[in-house]
């Protein structure tokens, strides 16, 4: 049985082919979607792959192929329980560069999964395609996100915008907007936008009851950025400013738009982790 391993690289890294220099960047949000859902993240090498057809392949996406794979476990990137050295799962794989069913045997992969009750030798992927070819970039980012998500001070899951208010300053163009968020575990979270004449607006996020003047905006491709960029609505809900004077409500809406623009899109349009289809010809 394999217990959870440390987040250090494993000797199997030497067996993986070097990635192409032209490989696209890994999409943080796409990988974070998988990591945060997965009690188990398994670094394994596929030993066998049997194609599933008929009724057992119901719901398969066009062009995809369903396989039952058995894999030799190298280590657990994430997981708190022991698992056997060999486990099996079902995966829906995209076609390869030729449009054919991919050859999965001997591939080193990361499987984002959950245990199957009563079947220690089986796991279930958190989504039908939550198997990713192992690369140094995917491995490193998955470990980074797993560390962030399991840290004692991990940011809360943002669920909605609760309310907002705006306080004008003494000078034209000066003022502060605070936007209070709701979270899954009821921890505090708030956005603050400070405007001063002749300066760029300054925005920050606070995860305590007190909004600290020293708070800063989150860096892109961090868990806090992901929680905000992928969960906040595109515009400030009208109910959040219902109690404000019209001018203050308008400014609060403008400041919220500024935050959304600064966060940028949740996804960068390149899901380099969806690589079960394999590479093209050398």
Secondary structure, 3 states (H helix, E strand, C coil): CECCCCCCCCHHHHHCCCCCCCCCCCCHHHHHHHHHHCCEEEEEEEEEEEEECHHHHCCCCCCCEEEEEEEEEEEEEECCCCECCEEEEEEEECCCCCCCCCCCCCCEEEEEEEEECCEEEEEEECCCCCEEECCHHHHHHHHHHHHHHHCCCCCCCEEEEEEEEEEECCCCCCEEEEEEEEECCCCCCEEEEEECCCCCCEEEEECCCCCCCCCCCCCCCCHHHHHHHCCCCCCCCHHHHCCCCHHHHHHHHHHHHHHHHHHCCCCCCCCCCCCCCCCCCC
